[in-house]
Amino acid sequence: MSATLFNDGRFERIRIIGIQYTNKNQVPKIYIINELDLPKSDNPTITFTYNDIGKNYINELSIEEFNNIIPFEFNAKSIAKMNNRLFASNLQEITWDVAYDARAYRCNKNGTI
């Protein structure tokens, strides 16, 4: 796997996650393949290369654990497909913040607060 990434200096590590569907109607197997340091470079564009032989992984995750890793929705500025693999990068979190007043009021039977 090789990917060209834009790193503006906020990130130092990369986590590679594999999702394996053995059947369309079954729950996929989700693996944390590896966690690595990003290569150091003075240029913000980094080419990252990783060779996975498919035998080892750090941890297997359930669907619930995987969903808790990224408990928010996001937009990807870049998304690409290569060799039946999907890559998303430069993610922006979509937050949902509701402004509300949580104060409670009490009134009498005449409706006076």
C-alpha positions in Angstrom: 0.0 0.0 0.0 1.4 3.4 -0.9 -0.3 6.7 -0.3 0.7 10.3 -0.8 -0.5 12.3 2.2 -0.6 16.0 3.1 0.4 16.5 6.7 0.3 20.0 8.0 2.3 19.0 11.1 -0.7 18.1 13.4 -0.2 14.3 13.0 2.8 12.1 13.8 1.3 8.6 13.6 -0.9 6.6 11.3 -3.3 3.7 12.2 -4.1 1.2 9.5 -7.4 -0.6 9.9 -8.6 -3.5 7.8 -12.2 -4.4 7.2 -12.8 -7.9 5.8 -16.1 -8.9 4.3 -16.2 -12.7 3.7 -19.9 -12.5 2.7 -22.3 -9.7 1.8 -24.8 -10.7 4.5 -22.3 -11.2 7.4 -20.8 -8.8 9.9 -17.3 -7.9 8.7 -14.1 -8.7 10.6 -12.3 -5.5 11.6 -8.6 -5.5 12.5 -6.1 -2.9 13.6 -3.3 -3.9 11.3 -0.6 -1.6 12.6 0.2 1.8 14.1 3.3 3.6 12.8 5.1 6.9 13.0 4.7 9.0 9.9 8.0 9.6 8.0 9.6 12.9 8.9 9.9 15.4 6.1 10.3 19.2 5.6 7.8 18.9 2.7 4.2 18.7 3.9 3.5 16.1 1.2 4.6 12.7 2.4 4.6 9.4 0.5 3.8 6.6 2.9 4.4 3.0 2.0 3.3 -0.1 4.0 3.6 -3.8 3.0 1.0 -6.0 4.7 1.5 -9.8 4.2 -2.0 -10.5 5.7 -0.8 -12.7 8.6 -0.5 -10.3 11.6 -2.6 -7.7 13.2 -2.5 -5.9 16.5 -6.1 -6.3 17.6 -9.5 -7.4 16.3 -12.4 -5.0 16.9 -16.1 -5.6 17.3 -18.5 -3.3 15.3 -19.2 -1.4 18.6 -15.5 -0.9 19.3 -14.9 0.3 15.8 -17.8 2.8 15.9 -16.5 4.1 19.2 -13.1 4.9 17.7 -14.6 7.6 15.6 -17.8 8.6 17.4 -18.6 11.4 15.0 -19.4 12.0 11.4 -16.7 13.4 9.1 -16.1 14.8 5.7 -13.1 13.6 3.8 -11.4 16.2 1.5 -9.7 13.3 -0.4 -11.0 9.9 -1.0 -9.5 7.3 -3.4 -9.9 3.7 -4.3 -7.0 1.3 -5.2 -6.9 -2.5 -5.5 -10.4 -2.8 -3.8 -9.3 -0.6 -0.9 -10.8 2.8 0.1 -8.6 5.6 1.5 -10.0 8.7 3.2 -7.7 11.6 4.2 -7.8 15.2 5.4 -10.9 14.5 7.5 -13.0 17.3 8.9 -15.3 16.5 11.9 -19.0 17.4 11.5 -20.2 18.5 14.9 -23.8 18.9 16.0 -24.1 21.4 18.8 -27.5 22.3 20.1 -28.0 25.6 21.9 -30.7 25.2 24.5 -31.7 26.6 27.9 -31.9 23.8 30.5 -33.4 26.0 33.2 -36.7 24.8 34.7 -39.5 27.1 35.6 -42.4 26.5 38.0 -45.8 28.2 38.0 -48.8 28.2 40.2 -52.3 27.2 39.1 -53.0 30.7 37.8 -50.0 30.4 35.5 -47.8 32.9 37.3 -44.1 32.0 37.2 
